[in-house]
Amino acid sequence: MDIKKETEDKINQLEGLDYQIARMKYMENKSYKVIASDLGKSYGYIRNISSKNNKMINFKRI
């Protein structure tokens, strides 16, 4: 399976803020700092949510 398609399928399993963060990070290639600014959240909060998402949907670092 194509990596981009696989990543998109995994992101689509998420909802709400989890989905927004994962989509911005992995599909739009935005940094956590930019994501935090765009969403009006703290950098640390975005990192925590992203870490939880990565474990939940088994993202592997590339």
N, C-alpha and C positions, 0 to 999 in steps of 0.2 A: 504494500500500500504506500502511496505517496506520503512523504512526511508532512507536507503542508496539509493534506486532506485529513490525515490521522490527527494532527494537532487541532484542526478545526472541529473535528468530530468530538474530541475530548473537551474542548472549550464549550461546545454546545450542550454538554451535560450539566453545565453550571447554570445558576440563575442569579439575577440581581447584581449586587455589587461584585460578587465573585466572578460572574461572567464578564462584567465590564473590565475589571482589572486584568483578567487572563487575556481577553481579546486585545486590549490596548498593549499589553506586554508582548504577546506572542504573534499576533497578527499584524499589529501596527508598529511593532518594534520600538515602543516608547520606553524610556527609562522609568524607574520607580519614582524618581523625583518629579518628572513631568506628569506621570499619572496622578500622583498625590496632589499636585497643583491643579490639574484639570478637574479633579473630583472634589477638591476642597477638603482633603483629608491629610493627616500627617504622613510623612515618609515611613515612619516606623509602623504605623497602622497598615499601610499598603503592603509593606514587606511581610508582616504577620499574616495577613489574609492570603497573600500569594504563596507563602510557605505552606499554609494549610491546604490550599488548592493543589499545589504540586504533589503533596503526599496523597491526597484524596484521589487524584486522577492519574497518578504515577507518571508525571512528566520526568523525562530524563534530560539532564543537561547535555547540550550539544557542543 
